[in-house]
Amino acid sequence: MGSSPSLLSLMLPQCGPVLSRFVADGVFFAEDGYSGAEVRVTPMRTEIIIRATRTQNVLGEKGRRIRELTSVVQKRFKFPEKGVELYAEKVANRGLCSTAQAESLRYKLLGGLPVRRACYGVLRFVMESGAKGCEVIVSGGKLRAQRAKAMKFKDGYMISSGQPVNEYIDSAVRHVLLRQGVLGIKVKIMLDWDPKGKQGPMTPLPDLVTIHQPKDDEYVRRAPEIEAAPLLVPTDIDVLGYASS
């Protein structure tokens, strides 16, 4: 579901690819706002962090729903008593989270919104949130005619190769089961450089050129020259008198 099955199978060998099975088995009802999950294995217990744009939907009234989820996960995957703990984490900026936008687009399409209008809405929201670029690809499933096709929507600046892709590009893939077929959704968001590391990576792009403004010419005023007192040069008489004494 948002995480790599192979990674999770290494982390939890007794459970297999946990996150990919959670939604398939109906453990997590991933509503609009789900932004992925993370599994942390400690010697004492296993922690599952659910990221969402609206954490109240995950927690439920007085934390009832998160306790139900914890109980279901514990029984289904045979964790020991208090061996698994679930947490809800709020996404700081959902406009820069590709998983949240892919889920949002998925629910728009399931609600019957036209593909072009839904994609342009996501594109505009991502760019207004401070992204440097965005790309949305919807493919398959008889979009307009009988034949399956792919539609690509792009805005801003997008890189596709090199090491910066690992730091700057956030991408997510989702599938929408519609009546006429299955649609594939891919959302790619290019983050902007942020020296503080809050809205994007701290390392600048390798081709970034910073042009500094030239410094203003400084005119230094010279201090007025002070006339030195004349030196008293000893005369021959003074020298002879000093010598005779």
Residue pairs with C-beta under 8 A, 6 or more apart in sequence:
1 19
1 20
1 22
1 23
1 28
1 30
1 36
1 37
2 19
2 34
2 35
2 36
2 37
2 99
2 172
3 19
3 20
3 36
3 37
3 38
3 39
5 16
5 17
5 19
5 20
6 17
8 15
8 16
8 17
8 18
8 19
8 20
8 39
9 16
9 17
11 39
11 41
12 18
12 39
12 41
12 46
12 77
14 77
14 78
15 77
18 39
18 48
18 77
19 37
19 39
21 27
22 28
22 37
22 73
23 29
23 30
25 76
27 69
27 72
27 73
27 76
28 34
28 37
28 50
28 69
30 103
31 57
31 107
32 103
32 104
32 106
32 107
33 52
33 53
33 54
33 57
33 94
33 100
33 103
33 104
34 50
34 51
34 52
34 99
34 100
34 103
35 51
35 52
35 53
35 91
35 94
35 97
35 99
35 100
35 103
36 51
36 99
37 48
37 49
37 50
37 51
38 48
38 49
38 51
39 46
39 47
39 48
39 49
40 46
40 47
40 48
40 49
41 47
45 82
45 83
45 84
45 85
46 79
46 83
46 84
46 85
47 84
47 85
47 86
47 87
48 73
48 84
48 85
48 86
48 87
49 86
49 87
49 88
49 89
50 58
50 86
50 87
50 88
50 89
51 89
51 90
51 91
51 97
51 99
52 58
52 88
52 89
52 90
52 91
53 90
53 91
53 94
53 97
53 100
55 88
55 89
55 90
57 65
58 65
58 66
58 69
58 88
59 65
59 66
59 88
60 66
60 68
66 86
66 87
66 88
69 86
70 84
70 85
70 86
73 79
73 84
73 86
74 81
74 83
74 84
77 84
91 97
91 100
92 198
93 129
93 130
93 199
94 100
94 101
94 129
95 101
95 125
95 126
95 128
95 129
95 130
95 131
96 126
96 129
96 130
96 131
96 170
96 189
96 191
96 199
96 200
97 170
97 189
98 170
98 171
98 172
98 187
98 188
98 189
99 172
101 122
101 125
101 126
101 172
101 187
101 189
102 172
102 173
102 174
102 185
102 186
102 187
103 174
104 122
105 118
105 119
105 122
105 136
105 138
105 174
105 185
105 187
106 174
106 176
106 185
108 118
108 121
108 122
109 115
109 118
109 138
109 176
109 178
109 183
109 185
110 176
110 178
115 138
115 143
115 151
115 183
116 151
116 153
119 136
119 138
119 151
119 153
120 153
122 134
122 136
122 187
123 134
123 136
123 153
123 154
123 155
124 155
126 134
126 155
126 189
127 134
127 155
127 156
130 192
130 199
131 156
131 189
131 190
131 191
131 192
132 156
132 157
132 168
132 190
132 191
132 192
132 200
133 154
133 155
133 156
133 157
133 158
133 189
133 190
134 154
134 155
134 156
134 158
134 187
134 188
134 189
134 190
135 152
135 153
135 154
135 155
135 158
135 186
135 187
135 188
136 152
136 153
136 154
136 185
136 186
136 187
136 188
137 150
137 151
137 152
137 153
137 184
137 185
137 186
138 150
138 151
138 183
138 184
138 185
139 148
139 149
139 150
139 151
139 183
139 184
139 186
140 148
140 150
140 181
140 182
140 183
140 184
141 148
141 176
141 178
141 180
141 181
141 182
141 183
141 184
142 148
142 180
142 181
143 149
143 151
143 183
148 181
156 190
157 190
158 169
158 188
158 190
159 165
159 168
159 169
159 190
159 205
162 206
163 206
164 205
164 206
167 201
167 203
168 190
168 191
168 200
168 201
168 205
169 188
169 189
169 190
169 191
170 188
170 189
170 191
171 186
171 187
171 188
171 189
172 186
172 187
173 184
173 185
173 186
174 184
174 185
175 182
175 183
175 184
175 185
176 182
176 183
176 184
176 185
191 199
191 200
191 201
192 199
192 200
193 200
193 201
193 202
193 203
193 204
193 205
193 208
194 200
194 201
194 202
195 202
196 202
